[in-house]
Amino acid sequence: AYDPYLQPARAAQLGVRLVGLDELLRESDFISIHLPRSRQPLTRAADADVDGPVTEPGHGVVLLVEDDADVRATASAMLRDLGYTVREADTAQAALTTIDDGPPVDLVFTDVIMPNGMNGIELARELGRRPAPPRILLTSGYTAQRIVPDELAGQVRLLRKPYTQPDLSQAVREALRTAHA
């Protein structure tokens, strides 16, 4: 099974072997995919509204900060599909360098838990100390604890992983509309 939000260390703790579809197809001609049963009534494709866009097109520059390359690629593709210009960084320090050395960004979309020192919360704090800071949207798959500290509660939003493209679209639009505190 493939889950871009299941980190290798956690998979090892659970005794789960992470493999990609390409590896599975090399080993077998048959793949079973088990999906949860929906309690929603089935609809035919002809009944669905396929004429209108699923999400409202966006505009602006988003700096995506995510240490997992697969999750970063997925989120980047989603944001581009939504109409945003995307710049990427794999650490908070790389994000600060990108901001310092490049054109302005409208939104920093950052994972909370990141290796190599500074995490997403610390990145948000650092950016908040700067003149004209970009808006911040945090994301995390950890749900056991409250993630956004009190002093940042009115300044940043949190999007829980896993998220869908419509979830991401709405969260980014709301974060961009939010005035700085």
VENKA-V614247 format. One record per pair of residues at least 24 apart in sequence whose C-alpha atoms are under 10 Angstrom apart, sorted by the first residue. I is the first residue (numbers start at 1). J is the second residue. D is the distance in whole Angstrom. If there is no record, write none. Layout:
BEGIN
I J D
I J D
END
This chain:
BEGIN
1 31 10
1 32 9
1 33 8
1 34 10
3 70 10
3 71 9
3 162 10
4 68 8
4 69 9
4 70 6
4 71 6
4 72 10
4 74 9
4 162 9
5 68 9
5 70 9
5 71 7
5 140 9
5 141 7
5 142 10
5 161 7
5 162 7
6 141 9
7 68 8
54 82 10
54 165 9
54 166 7
54 169 10
55 81 10
55 82 7
55 165 8
55 166 6
55 167 9
55 168 10
55 169 7
55 170 8
56 82 7
56 83 9
56 166 9
56 169 7
56 170 8
56 173 9
57 81 8
57 82 5
57 83 6
57 84 8
57 169 8
57 173 10
58 82 6
58 83 5
58 84 6
58 85 9
58 169 8
58 170 10
58 172 9
58 173 7
58 176 10
59 83 6
59 84 5
59 85 7
59 106 9
59 173 9
59 176 10
60 84 5
60 85 6
60 86 9
60 105 8
60 106 6
60 107 8
60 176 9
61 85 5
61 86 6
61 87 7
61 103 9
61 104 8
61 105 5
61 106 5
61 107 7
61 108 9
62 86 5
62 87 6
62 88 8
62 104 10
62 105 6
62 106 6
62 107 5
62 108 6
62 109 7
62 110 10
62 134 9
62 135 10
62 136 10
62 137 10
62 172 9
62 176 10
63 87 5
63 88 6
63 89 7
63 95 7
63 98 9
63 99 8
63 104 10
63 105 6
63 106 8
63 107 6
63 108 5
63 109 6
63 110 8
63 134 10
63 136 10
64 88 5
64 89 6
64 90 8
64 91 10
64 95 8
64 107 8
64 108 6
64 109 5
64 110 6
64 111 8
64 137 10
65 89 5
65 90 6
65 91 6
65 92 7
65 93 10
65 94 8
65 95 7
65 108 7
65 109 6
65 110 4
65 111 6
65 112 9
65 114 9
65 119 10
65 120 8
65 123 10
65 138 9
65 139 10
66 90 5
66 91 7
66 92 9
66 95 10
66 109 8
66 110 6
66 111 5
66 112 9
66 113 9
66 114 7
66 115 10
66 120 9
66 139 9
67 91 6
67 92 9
67 110 9
67 111 8
67 113 9
67 114 6
67 115 7
67 116 10
68 111 9
68 114 9
71 162 10
72 110 10
72 111 10
74 165 10
75 109 10
75 163 9
75 164 10
75 165 9
75 168 9
77 165 10
78 164 9
78 165 6
78 166 9
78 168 8
78 169 9
79 165 8
79 168 8
79 169 8
79 172 9
81 165 9
81 169 10
82 165 8
82 166 9
82 168 9
82 169 7
82 172 10
83 169 10
84 169 10
84 172 10
90 114 9
90 115 9
91 115 7
91 116 7
91 117 9
91 118 8
91 119 8
91 120 9
91 123 10
92 116 9
92 117 8
92 118 6
92 119 6
92 120 7
92 121 10
92 122 8
92 123 6
92 124 9
92 126 10
93 117 8
93 118 7
93 119 9
93 123 8
95 123 8
96 123 8
96 126 9
96 127 8
99 127 9
99 134 9
104 132 10
104 133 9
104 134 8
105 133 9
105 134 6
105 135 9
106 133 9
106 134 5
106 135 6
106 136 9
106 175 10
106 176 7
107 133 9
107 134 5
107 135 5
107 136 6
107 137 7
107 172 8
107 173 10
107 175 8
107 176 7
108 133 10
108 134 7
108 135 6
108 136 5
108 137 6
108 138 8
108 172 10
108 175 10
108 176 10
109 135 9
109 136 6
109 137 5
109 138 6
109 139 7
109 157 10
109 158 10
109 159 9
109 171 10
109 172 8
109 175 10
110 136 8
110 137 6
110 138 5
110 139 6
110 140 9
110 158 10
110 159 10
111 137 9
111 138 6
111 139 5
111 140 6
111 141 9
111 158 10
111 159 9
111 160 10
111 161 10
112 137 10
112 138 6
112 139 6
112 140 6
112 141 9
112 142 9
112 147 8
112 148 9
112 158 9
113 138 10
113 139 9
113 140 7
113 141 9
113 142 9
113 147 10
120 148 10
121 147 8
121 148 7
121 149 8
121 152 9
121 156 9
124 152 8
124 155 9
124 156 8
125 151 9
125 152 8
125 155 10
128 152 9
128 155 9
128 156 10
128 180 9
128 181 10
132 180 9
133 180 8
134 176 9
134 180 9
135 172 10
135 175 7
135 176 6
135 177 9
135 178 8
135 179 8
135 180 7
136 172 9
136 175 7
136 176 8
136 178 10
136 180 10
137 168 10
137 171 8
137 172 7
137 174 9
137 175 6
137 176 9
138 171 10
138 175 10
139 163 9
139 168 10
152 181 9
153 181 10
154 178 9
154 179 10
154 180 9
154 181 7
155 179 8
155 180 6
155 181 6
156 180 9
156 181 10
END
